[in-house]
Amino acid sequence: MSFPESSSGRRATPTFPPRPLDDSRTPSLILSALPDVLPESLRREEEPPPPPRRTGPSRATLVKAAAAVVIVAALVGLGVWALTDSEPAPPAPVAQHEFTFTRAAQPPAAVLDSDCADHAYGQTKRFLATTVCQQLTRALFTTTLSDGRVAYSSVAVVRMRSEADAAALFELVRKDNTGSVVDIVRDRVATAPGLDRLSRGGFAAAKHERDVVIVETDTATKDPDPEAHRNEMKRVSRDALRLGRDLK
């Protein structure tokens, strides 16, 4: 390459077109001239960042859990359907009583007394003289035994003024040789053919809140075995205790 000489005979200094300004604001790349597929380094800068990882259960886990809930609900529903659609459950067994009692014709209504000590004997009489009762209610019932004999039961309900008094009376009459309330036949308020009292037969007592129920039972014709007779009369008396709850 030759260079023109100047008018003084010296070679002129070569000149070049001006350089473009090095402006940092000027893009370093002309995008229109880039290839269709960017280099890997550029594509990483242009692609959006990946979504954050989920810390909870995955969708598959949630689907499995929901399916398990549906299955359990279906099984429970099937069980409920089986209970409601099947035959009703049999009713609870009702307590069967050994004896059937009938209210005696005499007296026609229960006998009421407010002075319990006046209708008692032994230690029970002394207890009721100092621990006053509220009311004494007595009545006579009959039942027929398996061999055809008629048993007579005197049912007496002693209502005390407190549950503590009732508990003390109950414990007293349960002991041997402590007396009791006079049965309705012995007190000559009711009659039982062939008997002047019922205290020689079988005895039973129970307590319900402020009430003490006392039952004495006997028959005119006794079993030849005194022990067997007494045990049988006790069975009748125990079954007759339930009559005291509705005694009026």
Backbone as a ProteinNet text record, in pm:
[ID]
protein_1_A
[PRIMARY]
MSFPESSSGRRATPTFPPRPLDDSRTPSLILSALPDVLPESLRREEEPPPPPRRTGPSRATLVKAAAAVVIVAALVGLGVWALTDSEPAPPAPVAQHEFTFTRAAQPPAAVLDSDCADHAYGQTKRFLATTVCQQLTRALFTTTLSDGRVAYSSVAVVRMRSEADAAALFELVRKDNTGSVVDIVRDRVATAPGLDRLSRGGFAAAKHERDVVIVETDTATKDPDPEAHRNEMKRVSRDALRLGRDLK
[TERTIARY]
86.3	0	90.2	61.1	138.3	63.4	135.9	73.4	102.3	14.7	36.8	135.2	202.7	299.9	233.6	286.6	232.6	300	258.1	313.6	458.2	501	638.1	729.7	672.2	752.5	756.1	694.3	691	566.4	585.9	470.6	367.9	245.1	136.3	103.4	63.4	20.9	-111.6	-123.6	-250.8	-366.9	-477.9	-600.8	-696.5	-773.1	-872	-1007.5	-1111.8	-1245	-1255.4	-1330.4	-1341.2	-1397.9	-1342.6	-1394.1	-1525.3	-1608.3	-1735.3	-1705.9	-1788.8	-1771.6	-1791.1	-1703.3	-1716	-1810.2	-1932.2	-2035.8	-2087.5	-2077.3	-2125.8	-2273.3	-2342.2	-2486.7	-2518.2	-2416.4	-2439.6	-2436.4	-2537.5	-2537.5	-2415.3	-2365.8	-2247.7	-2281.7	-2410.9	-2453.4	-2564.5	-2564.9	-2677.5	-2762.5	-2878	-2958.5	-3003.1	-3020.9	-3068.1	-2965.5	-2839.3	-2735	-2703.6	-2771.5	-2744.3	-2802.6	-2747	-2805.1	-2940.3	-3014.6	-3147	-3138.5	-3036.8	-3020.2	-2908.2	-2940.8	-2839.3	-2742.5	-2622.5	-2529.1	-2583.7	-2532.1	-2580.5	-2567.8	-2455.4	-2433.6	-2538.2	-2577.8	-2678.9	-2818.7	-2845.2	-2977.8	-3005.3	-2906.7	-2926	-2965.6	-2910.2	-2945.6	-3085.4	-3127.8	-3256.1	-3371.4	-3351.2	-3459.9	-3502.6	-3633.4	-3679.4	-3631.3	-3612.6	-3564.8	-3666.7	-3620.4	-3715.4	-3801.3	-3926.5	-4015.5	-3958	-3988.2	-3935.9	-3990.6	-3908.1	-3950.4	-4055.4	-4153.1	-4259.6	-4209.4	-4241.9	-4201.6	-4310.4	-4434.1	-4546	-4554.6	-4660.1	-4677.4	-4703	-4661	-4679.8	-4825.3	-4855.4	-4993.1	-5033.3	-4938.3	-4970.1	-5002	-4926.7	-4955	-5092.3	-5127.7	-5260.1	-5371.1	-5350	-5452.6	-5471	-5358	-5368	-5440.1	-5408.8	-5474.2	-5623.1	-5661.1	-5803.8	-5874.1	-5807.3	-5867.4	-5886.9	-5790	-5803.4	-5919.9	-5938.8	-6051.6	-6183.3	-6191	-6314.3	-6344.6	-6239.8	-6260.2	-6309.5	-6245.4	-6287.7	-6431.6	-6465.8	-6602.6	-6702.2	-6663	-6752.9	-6773.9	-6664.1	-6676.1	-6762.8	-6742.1	-6824.2	-6970.6	-6993.8	-7132.5	-7194.8	-7114.1	-7165.1	-7201.1	-7115.1	-7145.6	-7271.9	-7288.1	-7410.5	-7531.9	-7518.3	-7630	-7665.6	-7560.7	-7587.6	-7661.4	-7629.7	-7696.3	-7839.3	-7860.1	-7992.2	-8085	-8026.9	-8111.1	-8140.9	-8061.5	-8086.7	-8201.3	-8231.2	-8340.4	-8306.1	-8404.6	-8375	-8319.4	-8232	-8172.6	-8279.7	-8266.1	-8367.6	-8369.2	-8484.1	-8490.8	-8411.1	-8367.2	-8291.9	-8379.3	-8321	-8402.7	-8460.2	-8585.1	-8653.2	-8636.5	-8608.4	-8588.5	-8714.4	-8696.4	-8808.9	-8817.2	-8936.8	-8957.8	-9002.5	-8959.1	-8987	-9131.7	-9190.8	-9326.2	-9418.7	-9546.9	-9650.4	-9733.8	-9740.9	-9809.8	-9943.5	-10037.6	-10170	-10198.9	-10251.5	-10285.6	-10401.4	-10386.4	-10492	-10615.3	-10731.3	-10855.7	-10867.5	-10810.6	-10814.5	-10672.5	-10641.3	-10722.4	-10729.9	-10834.7	-10852.3	-10748.2	-10684.2	-10581.8	-10465.6	-10353.2	-10236.7	-10265.3	-10209.9	-10229.5	-10115.2	-10149.9	-10050.3	-10044.6	-9923	-9902.7	-9785.2	-9796.3	-9687.3	-9599.7	-9647.8	-9570.9	-9512.9	-9390.7	-9330.4	-9290.5	-9246.2	-9204.4	-9319.6	-9442.2	-9558.8	-9591.1	-9531.5	-9557.1	-9425.6	-9339.2	-9212.1	-9183.8	-9080.4	-9044.2	-8893.1	-8843.2	-8700.6	-8619.2	-8492.2	-8404.3	-8455.9	-8527.1	-8582.6	-8683.6	-8761.8	-8858.6	-8786.8	-8677.7	-8603.7	-8536.7	-8487.7	-8425.1	-8527.5	-8645.7	-8747.2	-8808.6	-8791.9	-8841.9	-8754.1	-8626.6	-8534.9	-8504.8	-8515.3	-8494.9	-8629.5	-8700.6	-8840.6	-8849.7	-8942.5	-8966.1	-9065.2	-9079.3	-9176.8	-9309.6	-9303.7	-9428.5	-9400.4	-9498.4	-9495.8	-9613.6	-9584.3	-9687.1	-9679.3	-9793.4	-9794.5	-9910.8	-9888.2	-9993.3	-9964.2	-10066.5	-10054.4	-10070.4	-9981.3	-9986.1	-9983.8	-10033.4	-10031.1	-9969.3	-9912.7	-9861.1	-9877.8	-9892.1	-9910.2	-9779.3	-9733.1	-9608.1	-9628.8	-9519.3	-9527.2	-9607.9	-9614	-9690.6	-9833.8	-9876	-10014.2	-10037.8	-9938.1	-9958.1	-9961.9	-10036.6	-10046.8	-9952.7	-9869	-9776.4	-9827	-9816.5	-9860.5	-9737.2	-9732.8	-9618.7	-9667.2	-9612	-9636.9	-9525.9	-9564.7	-9468.7	-9483	-9374.6	-9374.4	-9267.8	-9304.1	-9210.3	-9197.7	-9077.1	-9049.7	-8975.9	-9040	-8975.4	-8915.8	-8782.7	-8712.2	-8695.7	-8649.9	-8636.2	-8508.1	-8413.3	-8289.9	-8238.7	-8150.7	-8090.9	-7998.7	-7936.8	-7850.8	-7933.2	-8049.2	-8136.6	-8184.8	-8216.1	-8261.4	-8150.8	-8027.4	-7915	-7894.9	-7910	-7892.4	-8001	-8124.7	-8233.5	-8214	-8171.2	-8149.6	-8044.3	-7934.7	-7830	-7878.5	-7965.6	-8014.7	-8105.7	-8203.9	-8301.6	-8239.5	-8126.3	-8062.1	-7990.9	-7963.3	-7894.6	-7993.9	-7941.1	-8025.9	-8062.7	-8183.4	-8232.3	-8231.6	-8263.3	-8271.7	-8413.7	-8509.6	-8647.3	-8670.3	-8788.2	-8825.3	-8955.4	-9010	-9144.1	-9245.2	-9350.9	-9453.4	-9523.7	-9528.7	-9595.9	-9745.3	-9810.8	-9949.3	-10045.9	-10007.3	-10093.4	-10077.1	-9954.7	-9930	-9993.5	-9998.5	-10057	-10209.4	-10266.6	-10410.1	-10481.2	-10407.3	-10467.3	-10516.6	-10456.3	-10497.6	-10497	-10565.2	-10574.3	-10516.6	-10453.6	-10402.5	-10445.3	-10534.7	-10586.9	-10475.9	-10487.4	-10391.1	-10265.4	-10255.6	-10135.3	-10174.8	-10098.2	-10118.9	-10006.6	-9902.3	-9790.5	-9712.2	-9626.9	-9547.6	-9398	-9361.4	-9220.2	-9149.7	-9224.8	-9161.7	-9119.1	-9149.2	-9115.1	-8982	-8984.4	-8861.4	-8863.5	-8744.5	-8731.3	-8640.6	-8668.8	-8581.4	-8599	-8493.4	-8498	-8416.5	-8452.2	-8380.3	-8394.1	-8301	-8303.8	-8306.2	-8391.8	-8399	-8413.4	-8300.7	-8296.3	-8341.3	-8454.4	-8497.2	-8591.7	-8620.4	-8715.1	-8642.3	-8690.2	-8645	-8763.7	-8747.1	-8855	-8826.3	-8927.3	-8914.8	-9027.7	-8990.6	-9089.6	-9073.3	-9185.5	-9188.7	-9295.1	-9258.9	-9345.8	-9356.7	-9477	-9495.4	-9617.1	-9626.6	-9740.5	-9800.8	-9928.2	-9994.2	-9942	-9919.2	-9865.3	-9716.5	-9634.9	-9491.1	-9423.3	-9307.6	-9227.4	-9178.7	-9176.1	-9128.3	-8985.9	-8905.4	-8768.2	-8767.3	-8745.5	-8750.8	-8654.1	-8533.7	-8437	-8483.3	-8535.6	-8586.1	-8703.9	-8790.2	-8905.7	-8858.9	-8763.6	-8715	-8648.3	-8570.4	-8506	-8607.4	-8710.2	-8813.1	-8888.3	-8919.4	-8989.7	-8901.5	-8770.1	-8678.9	-8678.5	-8684.6	-8688.9	-8812.8	-8924.8	-9048	-9035.2	-8980.7	-8966.4	-8873.9	-8764.3	-8672.2	-8739.5	-8820.2	-8888.6	-8996.2	-9051.9	-9159.6	-9106	-8975.3	-8918.9	-8955.4	-8968	-9000.4	-9138.1	-9225	-9360.3	-9360.2	-9255.4	-9250.4	-9236.6	-9182	-9159.4	-9290.5	-9389.1	-9516	-9627.7	-9588.7	-9690.9	-9766.1	-9901.2	-9986.8	-10112.1
-117.3	0	122.5	222.8	346	457	554.5	667	793.6	881.7	1003.8	1092.4	1167.8	1260.6	1393.9	1463.3	1596.9	1698.1	1823.7	1928.6	1958.1	1922	1945.3	1834	1732.9	1621.1	1508	1521.7	1411.3	1326.2	1206.8	1116.3	1153.8	1158.3	1196.8	1080.6	1120	1017.6	959.3	827.4	765.6	801	811.1	841.9	725.8	709.6	599.2	656.3	586.4	635.4	632.9	721.9	728.1	601.4	559.7	439.5	471.8	374.8	397.7	410.6	491.8	514.4	385.4	365	244.8	277.4	274.5	309.5	181.1	173.6	52	31.4	138	121.9	58.4	55.3	-4.8	-155.9	-225.2	-371.2	-431.2	-533.1	-600.8	-698.7	-731.3	-827	-766.2	-795.2	-757.2	-881.3	-877.3	-998.1	-1050.9	-956.1	-1003.3	-1089	-1072.5	-1150.6	-1278.9	-1304.1	-1426.1	-1545.8	-1661.4	-1782.7	-1816	-1905.3	-1944.3	-2008.4	-2081.6	-2149.3	-2082.3	-2026.3	-1957.1	-2056.1	-2006.3	-2095.7	-2129	-2236.2	-2285.2	-2178.8	-2102.6	-2000.8	-1891.4	-1853.3	-1747.9	-1799	-1926.1	-1979.3	-1989.5	-2018.2	-2026.4	-1891.5	-1781.9	-1649.9	-1609.3	-1655.7	-1612.3	-1693.9	-1823.3	-1908.2	-1866.4	-1870.6	-1834.8	-1935.4	-1892.3	-1986.2	-2096.2	-2215.6	-2326.7	-2295.5	-2349	-2325.7	-2388.6	-2328.6	-2385.4	-2524	-2607.4	-2744.8	-2745.7	-2831.2	-2844.5	-2925.9	-2874.4	-2946.8	-3039.1	-3017.2	-3100.2	-3230.2	-3309.5	-3436.5	-3411.5	-3505.8	-3495.3	-3516.9	-3483.4	-3501.9	-3649	-3735.6	-3879.3	-3925	-3870.9	-3908.8	-3862	-3736.4	-3684	-3766.3	-3808.1	-3889.3	-4022.6	-4085.1	-4212.6	-4195.9	-4086.6	-4063.7	-4042.5	-3965.1	-3942.7	-4072.6	-4158.3	-4287.4	-4373.4	-4369.7	-4447.9	-4398.6	-4264.9	-4210.1	-4255.2	-4255	-4297.9	-4443.2	-4527.7	-4671	-4692.1	-4622.5	-4636.8	-4590.5	-4476.6	-4426.9	-4525.2	-4587.7	-4685.9	-4805.6	-4852.1	-4965.5	-4930.9	-4808.4	-4766.9	-4758.5	-4701.2	-4691.7	-4827.6	-4923	-5058.6	-5119.9	-5093.3	-5146.9	-5087	-4953.2	-4888.5	-4941.4	-4960.3	-5013.7	-5153.6	-5232.3	-5368.7	-5368.5	-5270.7	-5265.8	-5215.8	-5115.1	-5054.6	-5132.3	-5199.8	-5267.2	-5410.8	-5463.5	-5600.2	-5603.3	-5721.4	-5737.8	-5667	-5607.7	-5536.7	-5631	-5576	-5657.2	-5699.9	-5817.9	-5863.2	-5774.4	-5753	-5667.2	-5725.3	-5637.6	-5681.8	-5772.5	-5877.3	-5968.3	-5898.9	-5928.2	-5872	-5968.2	-5911.2	-5994.2	-6075.5	-6203.9	-6292.1	-6316.2	-6298.6	-6319.4	-6463.5	-6516.2	-6657.3	-6679.9	-6581.9	-6599.9	-6488.8	-6524.1	-6427.5	-6396.7	-6269.6	-6229.2	-6163.7	-6186.6	-6125.7	-6051.6	-5933.1	-5854.8	-5922.4	-5942.3	-6006.2	-5917.1	-5980.2	-5902	-5816.8	-5864	-5789.5	-5767.9	-5648.2	-5526.8	-5477.2	-5405.2	-5362.7	-5260.5	-5189.9	-5090.4	-5104.7	-5047.3	-5053.7	-4982.1	-5036.9	-4979.9	-4882.9	-4757.4	-4652.9	-4619.2	-4602.1	-4563.2	-4466.5	-4368.1	-4271.7	-4305.2	-4391.6	-4432.5	-4571.1	-4574.1	-4702.4	-4783.7	-4718	-4790	-4868	-4818.1	-4885.1	-5014	-5032.9	-5152.8	-5226.5	-5228.9	-5299.8	-5371.4	-5455.2	-5526.2	-5544.7	-5577.2	-5600.4	-5472.2	-5487.9	-5372.6	-5276.2	-5330.5	-5244.7	-5146.5	-5192.9	-5104.8	-4991.2	-5026.1	-4923.5	-4824.2	-4873.7	-4785.5	-4686.2	-4736.1	-4649	-4553.5	-4586	-4493.5	-4369.3	-4383.8	-4268.8	-4209.3	-4292.3	-4246	-4254.5	-4145.3	-4146.1	-4165	-4251	-4272.4	-4167	-4165	-4073.8	-4142.9	-4270.6	-4344.1	-4493	-4573.4	-4717.9	-4758.9	-4832.6	-4879	-5030.4	-5099	-5245.2	-5296.8	-5416.1	-5482.4	-5631.6	-5711.5	-5857.2	-5906.1	-5998.7	-6058	-6210	-6277.1	-6423.7	-6470.8	-6592.3	-6657.3	-6807.6	-6877.4	-7022.1	-7090.2	-7179.5	-7251.6	-7363.7	-7424.3	-7528.7	-7649.9	-7675.1	-7790.6	-7753.4	-7629.7	-7588.9	-7518.5	-7514.5	-7445.3	-7294.4	-7225.3	-7079.5	-7018.1	-6927.8	-6856.9	-6714	-6665.1	-6529.3	-6443.4	-6326.3	-6236.2	-6101.9	-6062.7	-5929.5	-5837.8	-5733.2	-5637.1	-5506.7	-5465.2	-5342	-5248.4	-5121	-5018.4	-4913.9	-4901.4	-4802	-4685.7	-4571.4	-4453.1	-4369.8	-4354.5	-4278.1	-4132.8	-4049.2	-3906.6	-3875.7	-3966.5	-3946.1	-4081.1	-4076.8	-4200.8	-4263.6	-4180.7	-4233.9	-4313.5	-4263.7	-4337.3	-4466.4	-4460	-4581	-4685.7	-4642.3	-4736.7	-4800.8	-4722.7	-4777.3	-4879.3	-4850.3	-4945.1	-5072	-5055.9	-5171.9	-5265.9	-5210.1	-5293.3	-5361.3	-5296.2	-5352.9	-5472.2	-5457.1	-5565.3	-5685.7	-5668.7	-5781.4	-5873.7	-5825.4	-5906.9	-6000.5	-6111.2	-6206.9	-6153.7	-6187	-6157	-6007.3	-5924.6	-5780.2	-5728.1	-5821	-5778.1	-5727.2	-5669.2	-5620.4	-5542.2	-5507	-5448.1	-5562.1	-5541.2	-5645.5	-5670.2	-5800	-5828.8	-5803.6	-5784.2	-5737.9	-5842.6	-5972	-6076.6	-6079.4	-6073.2	-6070.8	-5948.4	-5838.1	-5715.7	-5716.5	-5826.5	-5848.1	-5743.8	-5700.2	-5608.9	-5687.8	-5805.2	-5893	-6035.9	-6126.1	-6265.6	-6357.3	-6466.3	-6571.1	-6703.3	-6778.7	-6902.6	-6996.7	-7041.6	-7134.6	-7067.7	-6934.6	-6864.9	-6748.9	-6729.6	-6612.8	-6510	-6546.9	-6457.7	-6517	-6435.9	-6482.2	-6483	-6441.2	-6427.5	-6561.2	-6672.5	-6803.3	-6863.2	-6795	-6847.2	-6792	-6711.6	-6658.1	-6506.5	-6446.4	-6300.5	-6247.3	-6123.1	-6054.9	-5904.5	-5829.6	-5683.4	-5618.8	-5495.7	-5419.1	-5271.3	-5191.7	-5047.4	-4977	-4875.2	-4793	-4647.4	-4575.5	-4436	-4427.6	-4360.6	-4346.3	-4457.4	-4552.7	-4660.2	-4789.8	-4856.1	-4990.3	-5083.8	-5182.5	-5278.5	-5405.6	-5452.4	-5573.4	-5668	-5792.3	-5892.4	-6016.5	-6070.3	-6197.6	-6285.4	-6411.8	-6503.6	-6636.7	-6696.2	-6829.7	-6896.2	-7027.4	-7105.8	-7180.5	-7212.3	-7286.7	-7429.6	-7491.4	-7626.4	-7615.5	-7661.9	-7643.1	-7767.6	-7746.5	-7857.6	-7937.9	-8072.3	-8151.8	-8117.5	-8069.7	-8031.8	-7882.8	-7847.7	-7706.6	-7617.6	-7670.2	-7590	-7564.1	-7667	-7650.4	-7553.8	-7561.7	-7471.4	-7326.3	-7305.3	-7169	-7111.7	-7193.2	-7145.4	-7112.7	-7194.3	-7166.9	-7038.2	-7015.6	-6893.9	-6769.8	-6787	-6675.3	-6640.4	-6741.5	-6715.2	-6635.4	-6672.1	-6597.8	-6454.1	-6437.7	-6303.2	-6216.3	-6274.3	-6195.6	-6149.7	-6236.6	-6199.3	-6094.1	-6094.9	-6000.5	-5862.4	-5846.9	-5715.6	-5610.1	-5651.8	-5556.2	-5494.5	-5560.8	-5508.3	-5380.2	-5362	-5246.1	-5114.2	-5114.9	-4989.3	-4922.8	-5003.4	-4947.5	-4967	-4990	-5016.2	-4888.6	-4893.8	-4777.9	-4824.8
0	0	0	-90.9	-99.1	-33.8	9.8	78.9	-0.1	-16.6	-92.7	-18.4	-95.5	-37.9	-14.8	80.9	109.2	18.4	23.7	-61	-25.6	89.9	130.7	91.5	26.8	-16.7	80.7	197.9	297	277.7	313.1	304.3	411.1	363.3	456.6	549.7	669.2	768.5	725.4	724.8	679.8	775.5	714	790.8	779.5	885.3	890.7	927.8	890	933	1085.6	1138.2	1286.9	1346.4	1465.4	1537.5	1605.1	1600.2	1676	1824.1	1886.6	2030.7	2106.8	2209.8	2296.6	2410.9	2379.9	2481.3	2543.3	2678.1	2747.1	2729.5	2691.3	2670.7	2537.8	2450.9	2319.9	2334.3	2279.6	2294.9	2231.4	2298.6	2247	2138.5	2122.1	2021	1939.2	1812.7	1727	1715.2	1780.5	1792.5	1659.2	1563.6	1433.2	1364.3	1408.9	1344.5	1417.3	1531.2	1606.4	1535.8	1558.4	1497.6	1561.5	1495.8	1546.5	1682.6	1708.5	1837.4	1911	2028.2	2105.7	2167.2	2193.4	2266.8	2405.3	2457.3	2587.5	2694.2	2696.1	2798.4	2791.7	2668.7	2653.8	2684.2	2643.4	2670.5	2820.2	2900.8	3046	3103.3	3038.2	3088.9	3046.2	2928.3	2875.7	2932.1	2963.8	3012.8	3152.5	3182.9	3318.4	3420.4	3544.1	3648.4	3673.3	3708	3732.9	3853.9	3857.7	3973.5	4098.5	4215.8	4341.1	4366.3	4427.5	4457.9	4567.4	4551.6	4651.8	4769.7	4887.4	5009.1	5059.5	5013.7	5059.1	4981.2	5006.8	4934.9	4787.4	4708.6	4564.9	4528.8	4405.2	4357.1	4362.1	4327.9	4331.9	4473.3	4569.9	4709.7	4753.6	4713.4	4749.9	4687.3	4561.6	4494.2	4565.5	4605	4677.7	4810.6	4884.8	5013.6	4995.4	4892.4	4867.6	4833.8	4755.6	4721.4	4844.4	4937.7	5061.2	5144.6	5152.1	5228.6	5168.6	5035.1	4968.4	4999.1	4998.3	5026	5168.6	5266.1	5406.3	5423.7	5360.9	5372.7	5313.9	5204.3	5143.5	5234	5299.2	5390.1	5510	5565.5	5679.5	5639.8	5521.3	5474.5	5456.3	5405.4	5389.1	5523.1	5625.6	5758.1	5815.6	5799.2	5848.2	5775.9	5643.3	5567.1	5614.4	5643.9	5688.7	5821.3	5910	6039.7	6027.3	5938.9	5929.6	5837.8	5737.8	5641.1	5681.9	5777.4	5820.2	5919.5	5966.6	6062.5	6193.2	6260.8	6386.8	6491.8	6575.5	6682.2	6780.7	6836.2	6932.6	7055.6	7116.3	7235.1	7350.2	7439.1	7556.3	7642.1	7696.5	7777.4	7899.7	7926.9	8042.1	8159.8	8274.9	8393.6	8422.4	8434.1	8462	8612.5	8666.5	8808.9	8833.6	8945.5	8974.8	9015	9083.6	9135.5	9085	9076.6	9037.8	9161.2	9196.9	9319.8	9288.3	9381.5	9372.2	9501.5	9488.5	9607.6	9680.5	9810.2	9889.8	9895.1	9905.9	9906.5	10031.3	10141.2	10266.9	10319.6	10358.9	10347.4	10203.6	10166.6	10027.2	9981.7	10074.1	10039.7	10137.5	10101.2	10188.8	10320.4	10427.9	10561.7	10589.3	10625.7	10649.5	10797.8	10849.2	10989.4	10995	11084	11101.9	11222.2	11312	11429	11402.4	11350.4	11312.9	11436.7	11542.2	11662.4	11723	11710	11766.1	11691.9	11573	11492.1	11464.8	11566.8	11555.9	11687.9	11690.5	11813.1	11818.3	11938.6	11958.2	11944.5	11905.1	11888.3	11781	11684.1	11579.2	11638.8	11735.3	11800.7	11873.9	11944.3	12017.2	11920.9	11811.1	11712	11655	11620.8	11561.6	11663.9	11793	11895.2	11903.8	11873.5	11880.3	11742.3	11640.3	11501.8	11432.4	11436.5	11392.3	11241.4	11200	11057.6	11005.6	10876.5	10816.4	10792.6	10749.7	10724.3	10712.5	10757.8	10742.7	10654.8	10546	10452.3	10444.6	10464.2	10462.2	10379.4	10317.8	10240.1	10238.1	10201.5	10198.2	10054.8	10015.7	9881.5	9894.1	9790.9	9787.5	9656.9	9661.1	9541	9557	9445.6	9448.2	9411	9496.2	9472.9	9371.8	9328.2	9225.5	9270	9401	9450.4	9486.8	9456.3	9480.2	9612.3	9700.1	9827.2	9805.6	9892.4	9884.5	9987.2	9942	10030.6	10049.5	10172	10206.6	10237.4	10176.9	10194.7	10247.6	10364.1	10418.9	10368.6	10294.1	10238.4	10316	10380.9	10459	10404.4	10387.5	10342.1	10451.6	10506	10610.1	10544.2	10539.1	10481.3	10593.6	10588	10689.6	10645.1	10737.4	10706.9	10629.9	10626.9	10551.5	10504.1	10405.4	10356.3	10460.8	10541.3	10647.1	10748.4	10786.5	10878.7	10814.9	10685.9	10616.8	10613.2	10590.2	10587.1	10724.4	10831.9	10966.8	10998.4	10959.9	10983	10901.4	10778.9	10692.5	10750.3	10797.8	10856.9	10984.2	11059.3	11184.8	11159.8	11070.6	11051.7	10981.8	10915.3	10849.4	10947.8	11066	11165.6	11235.5	11286.6	11357.6	11496.4	11538	11672.8	11705.9	11605.9	11630.3	11613.5	11595.1	11575.9	11434.6	11413.9	11281.5	11293.4	11179.5	11175.9	11187	11260.1	11277.7	11144.5	11102.5	10975.7	10989	10876.3	10875.7	10931.2	10925.4	10982.2	11134	11181.3	11325.4	11391.6	11319	11372.3	11362.6	11312.9	11302.3	11215	11117.4	11019.9	10898.4	10873.6	10765.1	10817.7	10744.6	10787.7	10680.7	10727.6	10640.5	10702	10635.7	10693	10738.7	10866	10922.9	10976.8	10972.9	11020.3	11111	11219.3	11304.5	11288	11216.1	11184.7	11067.7	11007.1	10892.6	10922.5	11043.9	11078.6	11098.4	11101.9	11117.1	10983.8	10878	10745.1	10695.4	10587.3	10527.6	10523.7	10542.3	10554.4	10443.2	10399.3	10303.3	10323.3	10296.7	10311.6	10201.5	10168.8	10067.2	10099.8	10049.6	10070.6	9936	9925	9805	9847.6	9839.6	9884.3	10030.4	10061	10200.8	10244.8	10156.4	10187.9	10221.9	10325.4	10361.1	10342.9	10254.7	10226.1	10303.9	10378.1	10460.1	10420.4	10385.7	10343.4	10429.7	10476.3	10550	10486.3	10461	10387.6	10461.5	10455.3	10513.3	10449.9	10472.5	10425.4	10544.2	10533.4	10641.2	10646.6	10530.7	10522.9	10492.6	10582	10570.3	10515.5	10456.7	10407.8	10528.3	10519.4	10633.8	10674.9	10581.1	10612.1	10648.8	10776.1	10817.2	10739.3	10711.4	10637.6	10494.9	10430	10293.5	10290.4	10392.3	10398.3	10414	10502.9	10525.8	10399.9	10329.7	10208	10099	10088.4	9987.8	10020	10148.5	10186.8	10165.7	10184.4	10157.7	10009.9	9923	9778.6	9741.3	9803.2	9775.5	9825.4	9944.7	10001.7	9918	9870.4	9788.1	9658.7	9600	9476.7	9502.8	9623	9656.6	9694	9709.4	9743.7	9638.9	9512.9	9406.4	9424	9500	9519.1	9604	9683.5	9771.2	9698.3	9576.6	9504.2	9462.4	9434.4	9388.6	9490.6	9614.7	9717.6	9749.9	9735.4	9764.9	9838
[MASK]
++++++++++++++++++++++++++++++++++++++++++++++++++++++++++++++++++++++++++++++++++++++++++++++++++++++++++++++++++++++++++++++++++++++++++++++++++++++++++++++++++++++++++++++++++++++++++++++++++++++++++++++++++++++++++++++++++++++++++++++++++++++++

